Amino acid sequence: MPKYVRLISLLMLCSLWSMPKAANAQALIPHTLQLDATKLEKQGLSLAQEAAQLAQFQQFDLALPRARLASQLAPKNDKVWLLLGGLQLQTKEYDGAIASLKKAQSLNPKSGDILFALGSANFQQKHYQAAVVNYQDGLKLKPNDPEGLFDLGNAYYLLGRLPDAIGQYNRAVSQNKKFWPALNNIGLINYEQGNIPEAIKRWQSAVSLEKQAAEPLLALAVALYTKGDHQQGLSLGEAALRIDQHYASLDFLKENLWGDRLLSDAKKFLELPRIQAALQQRENSSSAPERQPTQ
């Protein structure tokens, strides 16, 4: 039974116990259950910690009810509301997420993280201009936050403000030399603008920073294959899809901001027999039942 239901049940029982008996005309003073606010808040923070740990393992269905209860037990803690809003964003409960984040903001108006989360809520709903405002306000409070700079760059990208997007991506890299997603996205813009050599250079840099980053590896594979370096392109493409097969989906690539030129070349690349064979082999290996040890 959830703890909040148990708490309500105790209050109801207390009220019943304090009701006057019919045979006694004397009025009785009702007894009430005295709740320790400090103890409840501590319990709420403990639940929030559990929710955060569950969220790290993508167990949002378990994390969300804990975070909701935590917000009831610790309603004056902005971090609890921020956690709840973040989980609601993960489960696409956008109205609830914005309400939770606004509550967090009312408790802590000087938090850049809350403003970044509000920006994410607007970004996911394709309210890109509103997201820009949120990200800009967040960066006034945390001007050197690489993820905030990157997010602002993405919003500019989808508004077609490509020089502004590149500027924010470069700022993100200047704050964190290993922030490969920003290099990756600069490559995406370069490719759409027809500057293939510069795009390749950016993706090579991203891959050198993170060997297991499937996206820049696949983008690099597509670019190299398209410019005629077939063998290396195919080898890198196979490696990228071994890391993450989601990148074999054009819809997934579009969600990750791949532009029309790169999507068109990626479509041709993914249809190549060798790439299709690699995908089929990967699918077969993932669906094969585990062999039981012989007795």
Residue pairs with C-beta under 8 A, 6 or more apart in sequence:
2 65
2 69
3 43
3 69
4 69
4 72
4 73
7 35
10 33
11 33
14 31
14 32
14 33
15 30
17 31
18 28
18 29
18 30
18 31
18 32
19 28
19 30
20 26
20 27
20 28
40 73
40 74
41 73
41 74
41 76
41 77
43 73
44 69
44 70
44 71
44 72
44 73
44 74
44 77
44 80
45 70
45 74
45 77
45 80
47 66
47 67
47 69
47 70
47 73
48 66
48 67
48 70
48 74
48 77
48 79
48 80
48 83
50 63
50 66
51 63
51 64
51 66
51 67
51 70
51 83
51 87
52 63
52 83
54 60
54 62
54 63
54 66
55 63
55 83
55 86
55 87
55 90
60 87
60 90
60 91
63 87
64 84
64 87
64 88
64 91
67 80
67 83
67 84
67 87
68 84
70 80
70 83
70 84
71 80
71 81
71 84
71 100
71 103
74 80
76 107
77 107
78 104
78 105
78 107
78 108
78 111
78 114
79 104
81 100
81 101
81 103
81 104
81 107
82 100
82 101
82 104
82 111
82 113
82 114
82 117
84 100
85 96
85 97
85 98
85 100
85 101
85 104
85 117
85 121
86 97
86 117
88 94
88 96
88 97
88 100
89 97
89 117
89 120
89 121
89 124
92 124
94 121
94 124
94 125
97 121
98 118
98 121
101 114
101 117
101 118
101 121
102 118
104 111
104 114
104 117
105 111
105 114
105 115
105 118
108 114
110 141
111 141
112 138
112 139
112 140
112 141
112 142
112 145
112 148
113 138
113 142
114 138
115 134
115 135
115 137
115 138
115 141
116 134
116 135
116 138
116 142
116 145
116 147
116 148
116 151
118 134
119 131
119 132
119 133
119 134
119 135
119 138
119 151
119 152
119 155
120 131
120 151
122 128
122 130
122 131
122 134
123 131
123 151
123 154
123 155
126 158
128 155
128 158
128 159
129 155
129 159
131 151
131 155
132 152
132 155
132 156
132 159
135 148
135 151
135 152
135 155
136 152
138 145
138 148
139 145
139 148
139 149
139 152
142 148
144 175
145 175
146 172
146 173
146 175
146 176
146 179
146 182
147 172
149 168
149 169
149 171
149 172
149 175
149 182
150 168
150 169
150 172
150 179
150 181
150 182
150 185
152 168
153 164
153 165
153 166
153 167
153 168
153 169
153 172
153 182
153 185
154 165
154 185
154 257
156 162
156 164
156 165
156 168
157 165
157 185
157 189
157 257
158 257
162 189
162 193
165 185
165 189
166 186
166 189
169 182
169 183
169 185
169 186
170 182
170 186
172 179
172 182
173 179
173 182
173 183
178 209
178 210
180 205
180 206
180 207
180 209
180 210
180 213
180 216
181 206
183 202
183 203
183 205
183 206
183 209
183 216
184 202
184 203
184 206
184 213
184 215
184 216
184 219
185 257
186 202
187 198
187 199
187 200
187 201
187 202
187 203
187 206
187 216
187 219
188 199
188 219
188 257
188 258
188 259
188 262
189 259
190 196
190 198
190 199
190 202
191 199
191 219
191 223
191 259
191 261
191 262
192 259
192 260
192 261
192 262
194 261
196 223
196 226
196 227
199 219
199 223
200 220
200 223
200 224
200 227
202 216
203 216
203 217
203 219
203 220
203 223
204 220
206 213
206 216
207 213
207 216
207 217
207 220
210 216
212 243
213 243
214 240
214 241
214 243
214 244
214 246
214 247
215 240
215 247
215 256
217 236
217 239
217 240
217 243
218 236
218 237
218 240
218 241
218 247
218 266
219 258
219 262
220 236
221 232
221 233
221 234
221 235
221 236
221 237
221 239
221 240
221 269
222 233
222 237
222 262
222 265
222 266
222 269
223 233
223 262
223 265
224 232
224 233
224 236
225 233
225 234
225 237
225 269
225 272
226 233
226 265
226 268
226 269
233 269
234 272
234 274
234 275
237 269
237 275
237 278
238 274
238 275
238 278
240 247
241 247
241 248
241 275
241 278
241 279
241 282
242 278
242 282
245 279
245 282
245 283
246 252
247 253
248 270
248 279
250 263
250 266
250 267
250 270
253 262
253 263
253 266
254 263
258 266
269 275
270 276
270 279
